[in-house]
Amino acid sequence: MEDLFKKKCQPCEGGTIAFDISEIHKYQKKVDGWEILEKKKIFFLHKKINFKNFKESQGFINKVAEISESEGHHPDISFGWGYAEIKITTHAIEGLSENDFILAAKIDQIINV
């Protein structure tokens, strides 16, 4: 299968079925260090990244925002001095889809630079 970071997120307005747990675990192996969270039967990808200071955290989040806009897929983000947390799901289907893993793989590319 093509590397996820080379793919483009596809518009999702619902009608797509969210991945089941076996599909989630299959895709989880293709991204670096993302954990799976479940809240109210909805699965999320989650990652916390540590930085040296606030400015590095903010710079990272700005890059995530650029990627998210270009992909048309927007994660939940929180950040502060020395950290950033990213939580990804496809709200329209109340679960995870390939788009979530594509976005995670693209975020991994900027973490690993």
N, C-alpha and C positions, 0 to 999 in steps of 0.2 A: 504494500500500500504506500502511496505517495506520502512523503513527510507532511505532517499536519501543518507546520508553519508555512509551507508553500501553497496551501489551499486558501480559499476565500470563503468567509462566512456567507451563507445563503439566507435570504430573507425568510423569516419564520413568523407567520401570522396565526399559528395554531394549525390544527389538522395533522400535524406531524406527531407521531407517538414518541414520548420520552423513552430514553434508553432504560432497559431493565438492569438490574444489578450486575448480571454477568457481562452485559455489553459495556457498562460503566467500568468494570474492572479490566476489561480488554483494552479500552482506550486509556485508562489510567496509566498503563505501562508505557504509553507513548509520550507522556509528559513528565517533567522532572520535579518530583517532590510535592505534588499537589495531593492534599488529602480529600477524602469524600466525607461530607457532612450531610446529615439528614435532619430536616426540621419539618414537622407536620407532614410527613410522607413525601417531601420534596427534597431531592438530592441537589447538592451544591459542590462545586470545586472550591477549595480554600487553600490559600497560601499566605504565610507571613514571611516577610523579608526584612532583615535587619540592615541598618545603614549606620554610618559613623556620626551623622548629625541630621538636623532638620532639612537643610538645603539638599542633601543627597536624596532624602525621602521624597521631597517635593519634586526634584528633577525626575526621579523615577516615575512618580505619579503622572507628571506631565507627559512623559513618553507613553505611558499606558493609555492616557486620554487620547493621544493622537492615533494610536493603533485602534482603539475602540471606535473612534469616529470613522476611520477609514474602513473598518469592517462592518460598521452598522450594528455592533453588538457591544453592550455596555455593562461592565461589571459593577458590583457594589464595592466601593473603595473607602477605607479609612486609613489615616496615616497621622503621624506625629513625629516628635523628636526621635530619630533613629529607627523608625519602623514604618512599614506599610503592610496593610492586609487587603487581600483581594478575594472576593467571593463571586463566583460565576454560576449562573443558571440561565435557562431559557424560560423567562417568565410566561411567555405565551403558551407553553406546553406544560408548565409547572414541573420541570425536571431538566435533565441533562440531554443534550443532543451533540452531534459532531461539532456544531458551531462552538460550543463551550470549550471543547478540547483544542480546536483550532486557535481560539483566542488565548487559551492557556499556553499553547506552544509558542505563539508569537510573543507573549509576555516573557516566557523563558528565554527567548533570544536576546532580550534587552538586559535580563538579569545576568546572563552568562557572558556578557561582553567584557 
